[in-house]
């Protein structure tokens, strides 16, 4: 397969730095496979797999370039370059079909990259297959997934920008899924399970759609996922759900709607915390972390973290909110040594 992949990447198998004389603000030269100016859009006909990308950003004028891949995944926050300066930035992309939510539309086959920002400048590009790179796999719902339509954004969609090359974020979260439906659907849990390799962390955040799930069923579903991930040599990590923006009159989120007490009275984050202790599984208490952040922002300031202004939505996050929540996840991954320091940007 490597020969086929490399043949498909003939035009980009080296760092395609454009000579400075060829670059002008009016007519910038671009690597093969790329077109446009703001944004610069690149497409490569490669099979599903994992790919290391090295981008040479900058050029004759000042630039500010951010990168998205596939289904609106943030791979690189905006990077500023001075006039005449170029910088190399690397990241790893998980290419699969479908390219976004596993239960969603197929999208575009191959690898898609979008170089945007205030003044995007792309001077060169190198893409190489990386089939054995370590993986960070995500299981979750619509608050985690690669949302297809702006402004909806999952925190898993914003997480890759915090990593350099050397680790792949494979986001299998899907809208509307609870613990039972995720486990039962072969394109969801079974697909994740088949990809797990020795040492791969697998983050599990499922609760938003367990509105009528009894406590024993919820715990059994999570326990089954933990067991099967461990059987594959992976490292399961239980994650409590992001808080809903549902304030009390006193400006706190101390209520069942915000904190995911379901219709049967089951405290889903509480069950997840207890199960993590029982199974000796790392826990990221994202409910507590996001509660603190949202309460600090207050009833008015926290609107920008969610889609309140756009859709009166107090559950799903904006780009800003998803980015902030992804940073909380990153902090826990780093502090608990679940990812090596060398891959954190």
C-alpha positions in Angstrom: 0.0 0.0 0.0 2.9 2.4 0.7 3.9 2.3 -2.9 0.4 3.2 -4.1 0.1 6.0 -1.5 3.5 7.5 -2.5 2.6 7.3 -6.1 -0.6 9.2 -5.4 1.5 11.8 -3.6 4.2 12.3 -6.3 3.5 16.0 -6.4 3.9 16.4 -2.7 6.5 13.9 -1.5 9.0 16.7 -0.7 8.7 20.0 0.9 7.6 22.1 -2.0 9.1 25.4 -1.1 8.4 28.0 -3.7 11.4 30.2 -4.6 11.1 33.6 -3.1 11.3 35.3 -6.5 8.2 33.4 -7.7 6.1 34.7 -4.8 4.4 38.0 -5.1 1.5 39.4 -3.2 -0.6 39.6 -6.4 0.1 36.1 -7.7 1.4 33.7 -5.0 2.6 30.4 -6.2 1.1 27.3 -4.5 2.1 23.7 -4.1 0.5 21.3 -6.6 -3.0 20.2 -5.5 -3.7 23.6 -4.0 -5.7 26.6 -5.2 -7.2 29.9 -4.1 -5.9 32.7 -1.9 -8.2 33.3 1.1 -8.6 30.4 1.9 -6.1 28.2 0.1 -7.7 24.9 -0.5 -5.8 21.7 -1.1 -7.0 18.2 -2.1 -5.1 15.0 -2.5 -6.5 11.7 -3.8 -5.2 9.4 -1.1 -6.8 6.3 0.5 -8.1 6.3 4.1 -5.2 6.3 6.6 -3.1 8.5 8.8 -0.9 11.2 7.3 1.8 13.5 8.6 1.6 17.0 7.1 4.3 19.6 7.2 3.3 23.0 6.0 5.7 25.9 5.1 3.8 29.1 6.0 4.6 32.6 5.1 6.1 34.5 2.2 7.0 37.9 0.8 4.3 39.8 2.8 3.0 39.5 6.4 0.7 36.6 6.9 -1.6 35.0 9.4 -2.5 31.4 8.7 -4.7 28.8 10.4 -5.3 25.2 9.1 -8.4 23.0 9.0 -8.6 19.5 7.7 -11.4 17.2 6.5 -14.7 18.0 8.3 -13.8 21.4 9.8 -11.2 20.0 12.1 -8.9 22.6 13.6 -5.3 21.4 13.0 -3.4 24.7 13.6 -4.4 27.9 15.3 -3.6 31.1 13.3 0.2 31.6 13.1 1.6 35.0 12.3 4.6 35.4 9.9 6.6 38.6 9.2 7.2 39.8 5.7 9.9 37.5 4.2 9.5 34.9 6.9 8.5 31.3 6.6 7.8 28.8 9.4 7.3 25.0 9.4 4.3 23.6 11.2 3.5 19.9 11.4 0.4 18.0 12.3 -1.2 14.5 11.8 -4.5 14.0 10.0 -6.8 11.0 10.3 -8.3 10.4 6.8 -11.4 8.2 6.8 -14.7 7.6 5.1 -17.0 9.3 6.2 -14.6 12.1 6.9 -16.7 13.6 9.7 -19.4 11.9 11.8 -19.4 8.1 11.2 -23.1 8.2 10.8 -23.1 11.3 8.6 -22.5 12.0 4.9 -19.4 10.7 3.2 -17.9 14.0 2.4 -15.0 14.2 -0.1 -12.7 11.1 -0.5 -9.1 11.8 0.1 -7.3 14.4 2.2 -8.7 18.0 2.3 -6.8 20.9 3.8 -7.9 24.5 4.2 -5.4 27.2 4.9 -7.5 30.2 6.2 -7.0 33.0 8.6 -6.7 36.8 8.3 -3.9 36.6 5.6 -3.2 32.9 4.7 0.1 32.2 3.0 1.2 28.7 2.0 4.7 28.3 0.5 5.2 24.6 0.7 3.7 21.3 1.7 4.8 17.8 2.5 2.5 14.8 3.1 3.7 11.4 4.1 1.8 8.2 5.2 2.1 7.5 8.9 0.3 4.2 9.5 1.8 3.5 12.9 1.5 6.9 14.6 0.0 6.8 18.1 -3.8 7.6 18.2 -6.1 9.4 20.5 -9.6 8.1 19.8 -12.8 9.9 20.8 -16.2 8.4 21.6 -19.1 10.8 22.2 -22.1 12.7 21.0 -22.9 16.0 19.2 -20.9 18.1 21.8 -17.8 16.2 20.8 -18.2 15.3 17.1 -16.9 16.9 13.9 -19.9 19.0 13.3 -20.5 19.5 9.5 -22.1 22.9 9.6 -20.8 26.2 11.1 -21.4 27.5 13.7 -22.0 24.2 15.4 -18.7 22.9 16.7 -17.7 19.9 18.9 -14.8 20.1 21.4 -13.3 17.0 19.7 -13.2 19.0 16.4 -11.0 21.7 18.0 -8.7 19.3 20.0 -6.2 18.5 17.1 -4.8 22.0 17.0 -3.2 21.5 20.4 -1.0 18.7 19.1 2.1 18.6 16.8 2.8 15.8 14.4 3.2 12.4 16.1 -0.3 11.8 17.3 -3.6 11.4 15.4 -6.9 12.5 16.8 -9.6 10.1 15.4 -13.0 11.5 16.3 -15.8 8.9 16.2 -18.3 10.9 18.1 -21.7 11.2 16.5 -24.8 13.4 17.0 -27.7 11.9 18.9 -25.9 8.9 20.4 -26.2 7.6 23.9 -24.3 4.9 25.6 -26.6 2.1 24.3 -26.9 3.3 20.7 -23.1 3.9 20.4 -22.3 0.5 21.7 -24.9 -1.2 19.4 -24.0 0.6 16.1 -21.2 -1.3 14.3 -20.0 1.9 12.5 -19.5 3.5 16.0 -18.1 1.4 18.8 -17.0 -1.6 16.8 -15.2 0.7 14.4 -13.3 2.4 17.3 -12.6 -1.0 18.8 -11.0 -2.3 15.6 -8.6 0.6 15.5 -7.3 0.5 19.0 -3.7 -0.4 19.3 -1.5 -0.9 22.4 -1.4 2.2 24.5 -3.9 4.3 22.6 -6.1 6.5 24.8 -9.8 6.3 24.1 -11.9 9.1 25.6 -15.6 8.2 26.3 -18.1 11.0 26.8 -21.7 9.8 26.6 -24.5 11.2 28.7 -26.3 14.0 26.8 -28.6 11.5 25.1 -29.1 9.0 28.0 -32.1 10.9 29.1 -34.1 7.8 30.1 -31.3 5.3 30.7 -31.4 3.5 34.1 -28.3 3.7 36.2 -27.5 0.0 35.9 -27.8 0.0 32.1 -25.7 3.2 31.8 -23.0 1.7 34.0 -23.1 -1.6 32.2 -22.7 0.1 28.8 -19.7 2.1 29.9 -18.2 -1.0 31.6 -18.5 -3.0 28.4 -16.7 -0.3 26.4 -13.9 -0.1 29.0 -13.5 -3.9 29.0 -13.3 -4.2 25.3 -10.9 -1.3 24.9 -8.6 -2.8 27.5 -8.8 -6.2 25.8 -7.3 -4.5 22.7 -4.5 -3.0 24.7 -6.0 0.5 24.8 -6.3 3.0 27.7 -10.0 3.9 28.3 -10.6 7.3 29.8 -14.1 8.2 31.1 -15.2 11.8 30.5 -18.2 13.4 32.2 -20.3 15.6 29.8 -19.9 19.3 29.3 -22.3 21.3 31.4 -25.5 22.7 29.9 -25.8 26.5 30.2 -28.8 26.5 32.5 -28.4 29.0 35.2 -30.2 29.4 38.5 -31.4 32.8 39.6 -28.3 33.1 41.8 -25.9 32.6 38.8 -25.0 29.1 39.6 -25.4 25.9 37.6 -26.4 23.7 40.6 -29.5 22.1 39.0 -30.3 18.8 37.3 -30.7 20.2 33.8 -27.2 21.8 33.8 -25.6 18.8 35.6 -27.2 16.0 33.6 -29.5 14.3 36.1 -31.7 12.4 33.6 -35.5 11.9 33.5 -35.2 8.9 35.8 -33.3 10.9 38.4 -29.9 9.3 37.5 -27.0 11.6 38.1 -25.0 10.6 35.0 -21.8 12.4 35.8 -22.0 11.0 39.4 -22.3 7.5 38.0 -19.4 8.0 35.7 -17.2 9.2 38.5 -18.1 6.2 40.7 -17.5 3.8 37.8 -14.1 5.3 37.1 -13.1 4.6 40.7 -14.6 1.1 40.6 -12.8 0.2 37.4 -9.6 2.1 38.1 -10.0 4.1 34.9 -8.7 7.7 34.5 -11.5 10.3 34.7 -11.7 13.7 33.1 -14.4 15.5 35.0 -15.4 17.8 32.2 -18.7 18.5 33.9 -16.9 20.1 36.9 -14.3 21.8 34.7 -16.9 23.4 32.3 -19.2 24.3 35.2 -16.4 26.4 36.7 -15.6 28.1 33.4 -19.2 28.8 32.5 -20.1 30.1 36.0 -17.1 32.4 35.9 -18.3 33.7 32.6 -21.7 34.3 34.0 -25.2 34.2 32.5 -24.3 36.9 29.9 -20.7 36.2 29.1 -21.3 32.4 28.7 -23.7 33.0 25.8 -20.7 33.2 23.5 -19.5 29.8 24.5 -22.7 28.2 23.3 -25.1 28.9 20.4 -27.4 30.9 22.5 -27.4 34.0 20.2 -27.6 32.0 17.0 -30.2 29.3 18.1 -31.1 29.8 21.8 -29.1 26.6 22.2 -27.7 26.1 25.7 -26.2 22.6 25.0 -24.1 22.9 21.8 -21.0 25.0 21.6 -19.7 27.7 19.3 -16.2 27.7 17.9 -15.1 29.7 20.9 -16.8 27.4 23.4 -15.6 24.2 21.8 -12.0 25.6 21.7 -12.1 26.5 25.4 -13.5 23.1 26.4 -11.0 21.3 24.2 -8.2 23.2 26.1 -9.6 21.9 29.3 -9.5 18.3 27.9 -5.9 18.9 26.8 -4.9 20.1 30.2 -6.2 16.9 31.8 -4.5 14.7 29.1 -1.2 16.4 29.7 -1.4 16.5 33.5 -2.4 12.8 33.7 0.3 11.8 31.3 -2.2 10.3 28.9 -0.3 11.9 26.0 3.4 12.4 25.7 4.6 16.0 26.3 6.5 16.0 23.0 3.3 16.0 21.0 1.6 18.9 22.8 2.0 22.1 20.9 
